[in-house]
Amino acid sequence: MVITMQKIYNLLAVLAFVMSGTMAVSGVLFYTRIPSLTKKYISELKLELTKTILDQVPVPEMPEMPKLPTETGPAIKSPF
């Protein structure tokens, strides 16, 4: 069985067509999925950064609220 050069060229042409088609399809699929991928990674990054910052920065304790007065004093006299 003799393999001619024409058969080799035809095989290479088919392989090149399959490879370029695969690259084009994968490029379109990746391009359509970019928004969902970026949302996913940004939300994961925000969550991780929030955890890291909260671990490093101490949360201050809230002081007790002063009691509200029950009585009021006399009115302030007008300077005029």
N, C-alpha and C positions, 0 to 999 in steps of 0.2 A: 504494500500500500504506500503510495507516494503522496506526500503532502506537498502541495504546490504553494508557491508564495502567495498566490491569489487567495487561497483558503486562510492562510495566516493573516493576511491583511483584512479579510472579511471578519475574522474572529476578533482582531484588535479593534476594528470599527464598531462591532457590536458591544464589546466591553467598554469602549469609550462612551458610547451612547448610554449604556446602563449606568455608568459612573456619573456622567453629567446629569442624567435624569434624577438619580438618587440625591445628588447634591442640591439640585434645584428644589425638589420636593422637601428635603430636610430644611433648606433655607426658608421656604414659605411656612412650614410648620413652626419653626423656631420664631419667625417674625410675628406670627399670629399669637404666639404664646408669651411674648415679651411682657405685656401688661400684667398678666396674672403672675408671672414669675417675679416681676419687680414688686408687686404688692405683697407677695408671700415673703420675700426676703426682707423687705422694709419692715413688715410687721414683726418678723422674728428679731430683727436688729433692734427695733424699739423696745421689745420685751426684754432682750438681753441687756441693753443699756440701762433700762429702768431698774432692773434687778441689781446691776453692778453699782449704780449710783446710790441706790437706797442702802446697799451694804456698806458703802464707804462714808456716807454722810449720816451722822446721827440725827434722829428725829427729836426735836426739843419737846420737853414735856410742857403741857399747857398749865399755866399758873391758875390758881383758884380765882374765880371771878369775885370781885368785891360785892358785898351786899348792897342792894339799892336802899337809899334813905327812905325812912317812913315818914319823916316830917320835913317841912321846908322852913327856912328862916324868913325874916321880914323882907319886904320888897326894898330894892335899892333906891335911895332918894335921887331925884334928878339933880344934876349940878346947876341947873338954871333957876 
